[in-house]
Structure formats: C-alpha cells, structure tokens
Amino acid sequence: MSLDLNEIKKPPRKQQKAPVNKKNSWSNILNKEISLFQNKRSNKKKEAFYSELSVLLASGMDIKSSLEIIAEQQKKEKDQQFYENILNEVVKGRTLSEALQDTGTISLYEYHSLRIGEESGRIKEILADLTNYFNKKIQQRKKITGIITYPVLVLVTAVLAVAFMLTFIVPMFTDVFNRFGGELPGLTKTIIKLSDFFSDYFWLFLLVVGILITFLILVRKHPLYRRISSALLLKMPFIGKVAVKIYLNRFCHTMALLTASKTPLLRSVQLVKQMIGSYTFEKALTDIESDILHGKSLHVSMSRFSVFDKKTTSLVRVGEEINRLDEIFQKLSNQYSEELDYQMGMLSNLLEPIMILLVGLLVAVILIAMYLPLFQLSTSFY
C-alpha cells in the first residue's frame, strides 16, 4: 500500500500552527519554548527506543509484546509510564506513529518516517534507519562538545586569572608606584586604568553579561536573530567551513533515509527543512521546495545556492538521472562524515595551543606592565 501525496502533505493535527498575532509574538515565543522544553526527549533515549524496538520486531515479536518489554526495562517510573501510555494507545488500535505523535516528543521527520514504514511494511528498516540517524547525531554532538569544551575551559581560566590580577595584584603594585612617584610607562598606566575600571564596574559588567545571555536565550528562535547568527557563523574562517559540512552531512543523511523510504521528493525537502537547524539552509530549502513545485529538478535548484558545492549538485544530478538518489545521498553523507572527522580533529589540535598562547600573552602583558617601572627605578640608581 502506498501513501497519497496529498495525504502526506498534511501535518499532524496536533502540530498545525495557528496564525501568529504580532502583538503577542513575545509571549508566543516564550510559551513555545516552555512547551518544547517540557515535552523534549533526549536523542539518546530516542536512539535506545528505536534500536530496542527494531531488534525486538526483527526477532519476530509483535509490536504489543515489544512495547511491553521496553516498558518493563525502564528504571525510571516516568519513562515506564511514557512507554505504557504508548502501549495503551497501540492496544486501542492506533498505529505506533500516531501514538508517538500524540506524546508531542517526536519530530515531523520521525512521524512521517514511521508512518511510511507502517504503510509500506518496512517498519523494521525504518526503525533501524532512525537508530542510525540518532546515533550519528549523538556522535556528532559529542565531537563538537569535545572540541568546544577545552577552549571554553581555557578561556574561563584566562578570564578568572586576568580578573584576579586586575583586582588584587595590580592595586598592590599601584600603591608601591604611588610611594615612589615619578612618571609611569604608558603600558603601566593603561593596565592601572583598566584595573580601576574593572574594580569600580565589576558587578555592572556581570549584570550586563547576564542580561545579554538572557536576551540571547529569549530571541534565539526569532527569525532576525537566526538569520544574522547563521550568516556570521558560516562566514567565520575555518569554523564556517566546518559548520557548512555539518549541515550538508545532516541534509544528505536525512535525504538518504527519506528517499530510501520512498518519501516523495517534495515532502523530503519539506521535512529536512524543518530539522536542519540552520536559517541559511532553511531559506535555501524553501526556495528549492518552490522550484520543485514549478517543475525544476533538484540539482538545478540546488546549484543556485552557494551552500551546496559543485560536488554535491553534480552527484545529485547523476542520482536523478539514474533514479538512485538514496544511494547518492548516502555516499555524500559518508564522505562528509569522514571529512568532518578530519577537520574537527584539526580544529581541536589548532585551538588548544592558540588558547594556551592567548592566556600566556594576557598574563605576560600584565606582569611586564607591572615590573617595567621597577626596572626603570633600579636603573635610575646607577
């Protein structure tokens, strides 16, 4: 049995969006954030669920018995209740995709993938694909976290060290300089002024930083902020290239899973657009969606945007000509994954010495500024 394209295009009833009132835009954003936060399930839990369910179904068990086993295995009462609710809905005659969609914890991509698997009789393969998808997503996030963690720790250490020196060390030297009098070097004057400013406005600085962080958290979903931050990220030296490859890998991997599941091309683009996570790519995919509706091929539309390199568009063209887009997207995903592993390793190795040199340079400048007058004073005795 195949799905009707018009039927697939309709989003689930619970996820249809009501018209947005501009006057209440801020309250809508806040309510949406709170709702998403409450219903969110981690990628790790999703991967474990799809993996276990795939294995149980592949072993010959029915969906009801499989869900019972998964519910019994949960250590937390909250998780056990979650899967029991899904089991109860399935027992009532609802499909797995409908039961999961009612929980509000899955994306449209997951819902339509599961639904297509149920309609086509390929639910086991779809569950395995979803397991692979979330596994790759988790591994990618771990790599990014590993790269960012060390520089952030070093940067925090540098800020604390400089703050300590400006607050305690520099004032001690300033008292000594005041006793001896005389003209101080320009560098020393600058550090002393910076120390006085830091001591007088330290709490104000913390308040401004706190307000800025809060503001960014509140507006991070706003289209204007997403457009500006996405453009800046993709234009950053080296980091921008890595970010582009991350999104291309995500795009190709998801398209491979969807096209392999016989999802119509237009619907595949729509689903990828909703989970890609980059405003720049979302805007490009919106235009690609419009081009496909007007009869253009995918590779022609993709070639209009700089975020899709020539290698990707050329291979997509081949995939369209031989009607094997799923294989082409899978190969592209594997290639981008390998390139990301290499570039992330390089980025990690590059950031570590740069951050250490930065900390050393900041401390050295302050120490030189403080000892420079003492050296001048000692030479004046001879």
N, C-alpha and C positions, 0 to 999 in steps of 0.2 A: 504494500500500500504506500502511495506517495502523498506528500503533503501538497495542498493547494497553495500556490504562491501568495494569493491574496489573503489566505488564512494566516500564513506565516507572518505577513507584514503587520498584522495587528498585534500590538504589545499586550501583555497580560493585563487584565482589568486592574489589578492592584497597583500596577506600575505606570498607568496612564497619568499624565501630568495635567493638572488643572491650569487654566490661564493664570498668569502671574500678575498680580496687582502691583504696579510700580511703587505705590505709596507704602506697601508692606514688604518691599523687597528685602530689607534687612532682617525683619522678623522671619520671613520665609527661609532665608539662608540659615539663620540660627536654628529654626525648627527642623530643617532638613538635616543639618549637621548632627543635632541631638538624636534624631530618629535613626540616621545611618549608624551612629556610634553604638546605639543600644542593640541594633539588630546584626551587627557585623560579626562574622565568624572568621577566625584566622585561616590563612591559606594552609597552614599545617594541618588543621582539623579537617579541612575540605579534602586535602590530599589523602589523609588517612581513611576518611569515609569512602571516597571513590575507589581507593585501592582495595580496601577490605570487601566492599560490595562487588567489585569486579572479580576478585578471586572466588568469592562465595558463589556467585552466579555461574562462573566458569566451571566450578566443581559439580554443577548440576542441581544446586539448591534453588528453590523458588524465591521470589522477592520477599514474601512474608517471613519465611524462616530466616533469610539472610538479615533482614532488619531486626528480627528478634535477637539474633546472636550479637549483632553490633550494639544494640541497646544494652544487653546484659554485660558486655565487656567494659562499658563506661565506668570510670572510677568516680566521677563527679555526678551528683544527683541531678544537677542542671542539664548536663549533657545527656544523661539517661532519659530524662523527661522529654528532651528535644527529639530524640530518635523514637521514643514511644509515641509521641504525637504524630510523627510522620507515619509510623506503622499503623496507627489507628485510622488515619486518612486513607492509606492504601487498602486496609481491610474493608473500608466503606465502599471501595470501588474506584477510588481516584487513582490516577497514574502517579508514578514517582515524581515526574516533573511538576505536576500540579501540586502535590503535597509539599515539595521543597519550595516551590514558588510562593505558597501561602505563608511560609515562615518569614519571608522577606529577607532572607540571608544569602540568596544566590543572585548572580547577575543574569542579565538577559542572555548573554552568551551561554551560560551553563543551562539555563532553562530551555533554549531552543536546541542546543546540542542534545540534551536528554530527550526532548520531545521527538526530534528527528530519529534518534536511536530507537525509541519505542515504536514509532510508526513504521520504521524500515526493518525492525527485527535485529538491529545491530547494537543493542544497548550495552552488551559486554565490551565491544570495541570502543564505543563512545566513552564508557566509564574508564577504560584503560587510557584513552587519549586525554581525558580530563585529569587523570592521575599524573600523566606525563607533563601536562601543561602546568599544573600547580607545583610539581616537583622542580621544574625548570625555573619557575617564578621564585620559589623559595631559595634555590641555589644562587640565582642572580642577585637577589636581595642580600644574601649573606656575603657575597663577594663585594658588593657596593658598600655594605656596612663595614666590612673588614678594611676596605680602603680608606673610608672616611674616619673610622674610629681613631686610628693613630694620629693623623694630623690634628684632629679636634682636641685630643688629649694634650698634644704638644702645644697647641695654640692656647688652650686654657692655662697650662702651666706657665707659658710665656707671659700671659696677661697677669696672672697672680704674682709672678716674680717681679715684673715691672711695677705693678701696683704696690707691692711690699717695699721695693726700693724707693719709689717716689714718696711713699707715706712715712717711712721710718729712716731709711739710710740717708737720703738727700737732705732732710732737715738737720740731721746731725752734722753733716759737712757744712751746711749753711751757717750754723752757729759758730763754727770754727772760722769760717771766712769773715764773718762779721767782726770777730775779735781782732783779726789781723788788719782788716781794712784793705784798701788797695783796689785796683781795677781788676775785675774778673774777666776771663776769656769769654768770647761770645757764646761758645757751646755750653759753658757752665751756666751762664745767665739764662740761656734758653731752657736748660733742664730744671733750674731752680724755679723759673716762672711756671713751667709745666707741673712741677711738684706742688707749688702753691695753688694752682688752679685745680689740680686733682684733689687736694686736701679740702678745699673750700666747696667744691661741687661734686664730690664723690657720690653722695646719696642722690643728688639730682641726676647724675649720669646713670645710676642704676634704675631710677624711676623712668627715665626716657627709654632705656633699653627694654624695660619691662612693658611699657606702653607700646613700643614698636613691635615687639614679639606678639603681644596680644592682638594688635591690629592686623598683623600679617596672618595670624591664625584665622581671624574672623573673615578676612577678604580673600583667602587663598582660593576660594571657589568662584570668585567674581570674574566674569569674562575679561575685563580690562586688565586686572592683575595677572590672570593666567596668560593672556596674550603677551604682555610685557616680559614676564618672568621666563616664559618659554622661549621667546626670541633672544633674550640675553643669554640663557643657558646654552642654546645651540650655537651662538656666536663666540663663546668663550674658547680661547686657544686650547687645543688638545682635548679638554674636557668636553667641549661641544661635539667633537667628532665621536667621542665615546658615547655620549648621550644619543646621538643620531643612530648609531649602531644598535644601541639598546632598544630603541623604538622600532627600528627596522626588523630586528630579531623578533620582537613581540608581534609585529604586524605579520611577518612571514609565517611564524609558528602558528598563530591563530588562524590565518587564512588556510594553512595546510590542513588543520584539523577540520575546519568548516567545509572546505571544498571536498575533502575526503569523505565527509558525511553527506555529500550530495546536496548541501545547502545551496540554494540559488546564489549566483554571484552578487547580485544587488543586496540581498539580505546579509551575505557575508560581510560586505563592506560596511553596512549599517551596524552590525554587531561589533566589528573591530573598532569602529569609530567610537563606540560607547565605552570601550575598555582600554584604549590605547594609552590614555593618561597624559597626552601632550596636546596643548591647544593648537600648535602649528600643524601637527599631523591630523588632528580632528578637522581643522579648516580645509586641509587638502582633501581628506576623505569625503567631506561634504560636497566639494566640487566634483570629485570623481563619481560620487553617487549620482549627481545631476547629469554628468556626461553619459553614464551608463544608461540612465533613463531615456536619454536622447539618442541612443544607438551607437555611441562610441565604444571602442574596445578598451579594455582595462589598461593595456600597456600604453596606448596613445594618451589617455588621460593622465596616467602616472608621470609620463615624460614632461608634463607641463610644470612639475614641481621639483625644485632643487633638492628636496629631502630624499627623493628616490634617485639613486645613482643610475648610471647607464647600464651597469651590470644587471641590476635588478629589473629594469624595464626591458632589457634585451631578452633575459631569460623568461620573463613573464610573457613576452611576445611569442617565444618558442612554445611555452606551455599552452597558450591559447590556440596556436596553430595545430598542435598535435593532440589537443584536448586532454592534457595531463597537468593541469595547474597544481593539483595537490602534490605531485611529486616534485615539481619545480620549486614550489614554496617550501617544501620540506628540506630540499637541498640548500636553498638560500638560508633557511633558518639554521641549519647545521654549520654553514660557512660563517655566518655572522656570530654564532655562538663561539666558534674557535677563535675568530678574530677578537672578540670581546675578552676571552680568557687571556690572550696575549697582551692586549692593550691595557687591561686592568692591572695585570702584573707589572707592566712597565710604569703605569701611573703610580702604583703603590711604591715601587722602588725609587721613583723620582721624587715623590712627595716627602718621604722620610728624611733624606739628607737636607732638602730645602728647608723644612720646618726646623731642623736642628740648627742649621746655619742662621736662620732668622732669629731664633731665641738667643743664640750666642752673640749675634750682632747687636741686638737690643741691649743686652746686659753689658756688653763691651762698651757701647757708646755712653751709657750712664756712668760706668766706672771711670772711663777716660775723662769725661767731663768733670767728675769729682776730684780726680787726682791731678789733673792738669794745673790748677792753681798751686797745689802743694809743690809740684816740680818747679814752677816758676819762683815760688818763695824760697826753695832751697838753693837755687842758682843765684838769687839776689844776695845771699850771704857771702858769696865769694867775689 
